[in-house]
Amino acid sequence: MAGLNVSIAFFFLVVGVCQALRWLSKRLLSPGAYGCLARELAGSLQLCMSCLELRMLVEIGPWGGGFGPDVVLTLLFLLFAIHGASFDGASANPTISLQEFLLLKSNLAATAAKLLAQGAGMGTGWAVTKLYWSWELTHFHLIQNLIASECSSSIHTSLQHAAFVEGTCSFLFHLVLLKLCQSHPMYQVPALAVTVTFLTYTAGPFTGAFFNPALATVATFHCSGNSFWDYVQVYWLGPLAGMLTALLLYQGNIPRLFQKNLLYSQKSKYKIPKARVAVHVEGDELRRKRKGEKSDSEPRA
């Protein structure tokens, strides 16, 4: 359990450092630069380092530490709950940034800046985590260093099925995200953490259940077993297709591309009570009757 305690201390340290980075950049940078660059950079750094350490526990913990998947899933839920509470609006996920662009919530320049910041944060997180592992503070890290050069692909099924699994995970995640986007963080954060935990438990044995193109790129693209284009199909195109499907199903259209609703009929935003409609009809009938009586009472030439 000593190795697990070191990993938990590492999680707290990562969150604390990234929180300090957010606080400092918010004071020094303009709101635009903070929202598009620093916030996404800190969020991606925090997500990448936490997920890499947790993935190491998933692979080595059951036989190297003697703890079961319940420990890892509990840590996963707690980590994503903490991420949701501390990210300060950052997504650390390219498909979420693209979704905001398609919903007209972000322009092209801001979206491009977010994607660059996410890539930089993930790359930095991978390099720092590798350095941390090289210190070999626990036997987990010692084993990780021994097997790191011979890591294998996270795809343990056919290519088509893997792309479908990642796409389905992305579809369900984005559907929940769209449904909860206006909810209070008190409900949104645990609901998203439960969703991520469930999807990881269900789809993890097939693809690792990343449904985050940036995170998948740094975590598994360098491993042998599949080609670069195989990874692109599964971990980039799959989540992108899932996000587009969820957006189209939820909205009925994609606002950035077309305004017409393809799935749902347009309804008036304001409803007129039936009683008020009846009053209007009766008033119109009275006015017509009065006009008729007035025209009958006028002398004819």
C-alpha positions in Angstrom: 0.0 0.0 0.0 3.0 2.3 0.3 3.2 2.6 -3.5 -0.5 3.5 -3.6 0.0 6.2 -1.0 2.8 7.7 -3.0 0.6 7.8 -6.1 -2.2 9.5 -4.1 0.3 12.1 -2.8 1.3 12.6 -6.4 -2.3 13.3 -7.4 -2.7 15.9 -4.7 0.6 17.5 -5.7 -0.4 17.8 -9.4 -3.8 19.3 -8.5 -2.1 21.8 -6.1 0.6 22.9 -8.7 -2.0 23.3 -11.5 -4.3 25.2 -9.2 -1.5 27.6 -8.3 -0.7 28.0 -12.0 -4.3 28.9 -12.7 -4.4 31.4 -9.9 -1.1 33.1 -11.0 -2.0 33.2 -14.7 -5.5 34.7 -13.9 -3.8 37.5 -12.0 -1.1 38.2 -14.7 -2.9 37.6 -18.0 -5.9 39.1 -19.7 -9.2 37.2 -19.5 -9.0 36.2 -23.1 -5.4 34.8 -22.8 -6.3 33.1 -19.6 -9.4 31.4 -21.0 -7.9 30.2 -24.3 -4.3 29.4 -23.2 -3.4 29.3 -19.5 -6.6 27.7 -18.3 -6.5 25.0 -21.0 -2.7 24.4 -20.5 -3.1 23.9 -16.7 -6.2 21.7 -17.2 -4.5 19.5 -19.8 -1.3 19.2 -17.7 -3.4 18.2 -14.7 -5.5 15.7 -16.6 -2.5 14.1 -18.4 -0.3 13.6 -15.4 -3.2 12.2 -13.3 -4.4 9.8 -16.0 -0.9 8.5 -16.8 -0.2 7.7 -13.2 -3.7 6.1 -12.8 -3.2 4.1 -16.0 0.1 2.8 -14.6 -1.8 1.7 -11.5 -4.4 0.0 -13.7 -1.7 -2.0 -15.5 0.6 -2.9 -12.6 -1.5 -2.6 -9.5 -3.6 -5.8 -9.6 -0.5 -8.1 -9.7 2.2 -5.7 -8.4 0.2 -4.1 -5.5 -2.5 -6.7 -4.8 -5.5 -4.3 -5.1 -8.4 -4.8 -7.4 -10.2 -2.6 -9.9 -12.5 -1.2 -7.3 -9.6 0.8 -5.9 -8.7 2.2 -9.3 -12.3 3.0 -10.2 -12.8 4.8 -6.9 -9.6 6.9 -7.6 -10.9 7.6 -11.1 -14.2 8.9 -9.9 -12.6 11.1 -7.2 -10.0 12.4 -9.7 -12.6 13.4 -12.3 -14.7 15.0 -9.6 -11.8 17.0 -8.5 -10.9 17.9 -12.1 -14.5 19.1 -12.7 -14.4 21.2 -9.6 -11.0 22.7 -10.2 -10.7 23.1 -14.0 -12.4 26.6 -13.9 -14.2 26.0 -17.2 -11.4 24.4 -19.1 -12.2 21.3 -21.1 -8.7 19.7 -21.7 -10.4 17.8 -24.5 -10.3 18.8 -28.2 -13.7 17.4 -29.0 -15.3 19.6 -26.3 -13.5 22.7 -27.8 -14.7 21.7 -31.3 -18.2 21.3 -29.9 -18.2 24.8 -28.4 -17.0 26.1 -31.8 -19.8 24.3 -33.6 -22.3 25.7 -31.1 -21.1 29.2 -31.9 -19.8 29.6 -28.3 -16.2 30.1 -29.5 -14.7 31.6 -32.6 -12.0 30.0 -34.8 -9.0 31.8 -33.3 -10.0 31.0 -29.7 -10.7 27.3 -30.7 -7.3 27.0 -32.4 -5.6 28.6 -29.3 -7.4 26.1 -27.0 -6.3 23.1 -29.2 -2.7 24.3 -29.2 -2.7 24.8 -25.4 -4.2 21.4 -24.9 -1.5 19.8 -27.0 1.2 21.7 -25.2 -0.3 20.8 -21.8 -0.5 17.1 -22.7 3.0 17.0 -24.0 4.4 18.7 -21.0 2.4 16.4 -18.7 3.8 13.3 -20.4 7.4 14.6 -20.2 7.1 15.5 -16.5 5.4 12.2 -15.6 8.2 10.3 -17.4 10.7 12.2 -15.3 8.8 11.5 -12.1 8.7 7.8 -13.0 12.5 7.8 -13.6 13.0 8.6 -9.9 11.6 5.2 -9.1 10.0 6.2 -5.8 8.0 3.0 -5.6 8.2 -0.5 -7.1 5.4 0.4 -9.4 7.6 3.0 -11.0 10.5 0.6 -11.2 8.3 -1.9 -13.1 6.9 0.9 -15.3 10.4 2.0 -16.4 11.3 -1.6 -17.2 8.2 -2.1 -19.5 7.9 1.4 -20.8 10.2 0.8 -23.9 8.0 -2.2 -24.9 4.5 -0.8 -24.3 1.8 -2.4 -26.4 -1.2 -0.9 -28.0 -4.4 -0.3 -26.0 -6.5 -1.6 -28.8 -7.5 -5.2 -27.9 -10.2 -5.8 -30.5 -10.7 -5.3 -34.2 -10.1 -1.8 -35.6 -13.7 -1.3 -36.6 -15.0 -2.4 -33.2 -12.4 -0.2 -31.4 -13.4 2.9 -33.4 -17.1 2.1 -32.6 -16.3 1.8 -28.9 -14.4 5.1 -28.7 -17.2 6.8 -30.8 -19.9 5.4 -28.5 -18.1 6.5 -25.4 -17.6 10.0 -26.9 -21.3 10.1 -27.9 -22.6 9.2 -24.4 -20.2 11.5 -22.7 -21.1 14.5 -24.9 -24.8 13.8 -24.7 -24.6 13.9 -20.9 -22.4 17.0 -21.1 -24.9 18.8 -23.4 -27.8 17.8 -21.1 -26.0 19.1 -18.0 -24.4 22.2 -19.5 -26.9 24.5 -17.8 -27.0 22.6 -14.5 -25.4 23.7 -11.3 -21.8 22.4 -10.8 -23.0 20.6 -7.7 -25.0 18.2 -9.9 -22.9 18.5 -13.1 -19.5 17.5 -11.6 -20.5 14.2 -9.9 -22.7 13.2 -12.9 -19.8 13.6 -15.3 -17.5 11.8 -13.0 -19.9 8.9 -12.7 -20.3 8.9 -16.6 -16.5 8.8 -17.1 -16.1 6.0 -14.5 -18.8 3.9 -16.0 -17.5 4.3 -19.6 -14.0 3.5 -18.5 -15.1 0.4 -16.6 -17.2 -0.8 -19.6 -14.9 0.1 -22.6 -11.5 0.0 -20.9 -10.7 -3.6 -21.8 -11.3 -2.9 -25.5 -9.5 0.5 -26.1 -8.5 1.9 -22.8 -11.6 4.2 -23.0 -9.8 7.5 -23.6 -12.4 9.3 -25.8 -10.1 12.3 -25.6 -7.8 12.6 -28.7 -5.1 14.6 -27.0 -4.8 12.3 -24.0 -4.8 9.2 -26.3 -2.1 10.7 -28.4 0.4 11.1 -25.6 -0.6 7.8 -23.8 -0.7 5.2 -26.5 0.3 6.5 -30.0 4.0 5.7 -29.3 3.2 2.1 -28.4 3.7 -0.8 -30.8 1.0 -3.0 -32.2 -0.9 -0.6 -34.5 0.1 1.9 -37.1 -0.3 5.7 -36.7 -3.4 5.7 -39.0 -5.0 2.9 -37.0 -4.6 5.1 -33.9 -6.0 8.1 -35.8 -9.1 6.2 -36.8 -9.8 4.9 -33.3 -8.8 7.8 -31.1 -9.3 10.8 -33.3 -12.0 10.0 -35.8 -14.1 7.8 -33.5 -14.5 10.5 -30.7 -15.1 13.2 -33.3 -17.9 11.2 -35.0 -19.4 10.5 -31.5 -19.4 14.2 -30.6 -21.0 15.2 -33.9 -23.7 12.5 -33.5 -24.5 13.6 -30.0 -24.6 17.3 -31.0 -26.9 16.5 -34.0 -29.2 14.3 -31.9 -29.4 16.9 -29.0 -29.7 20.0 -31.1 -31.3 18.7 -34.3 -28.7 20.7 -36.2 -25.1 21.9 -36.1 -25.4 25.7 -35.7 -22.0 26.5 -37.2 -22.8 24.6 -40.4 -26.6 25.1 -40.9 -29.4 26.7 -39.0 -32.3 24.5 -40.2 -33.4 21.9 -37.7 -33.2 18.5 -39.4 -34.7 16.3 -36.6 -37.2 18.4 -34.6 -40.0 20.7 -35.7 -39.6 24.3 -34.6 -42.0 25.4 -31.9 -42.8 28.9 -30.7 -40.7 29.9 -27.7 -43.7 31.7 -26.2 -47.0 29.9 -25.6 -50.3 31.8 -25.4 -52.7 30.5 -22.8 -55.9 29.1 -24.2 -58.0 31.4 -22.1 -56.3 34.4 -23.6 -56.8 33.0 -27.1 -60.5 32.6 -26.4 -60.8 36.2 -25.2 -59.1 37.4 -28.4 -61.5 35.4 -30.5 -64.6 36.7 -28.7 -63.2 40.3 -28.9 -62.8 39.9 -32.7 -66.3 38.6 -33.1 -67.7 41.6 -31.1 -65.8 44.0 -33.2 -67.1 42.4 -36.4 -70.7 42.5 -35.1 -70.4 46.2 -34.1 -69.0 47.1 -37.6 -71.9 45.2 -39.2 -74.5 47.0 -37.1 -72.9 50.3 -37.8 -72.9 49.7 -41.5 -76.6 48.6 -41.4 -77.5 51.8 -39.5 -75.9 54.1 -42.1 -78.5 55.8 -44.5 -78.3 54.5 -48.0 -78.3 56.9 -50.9 
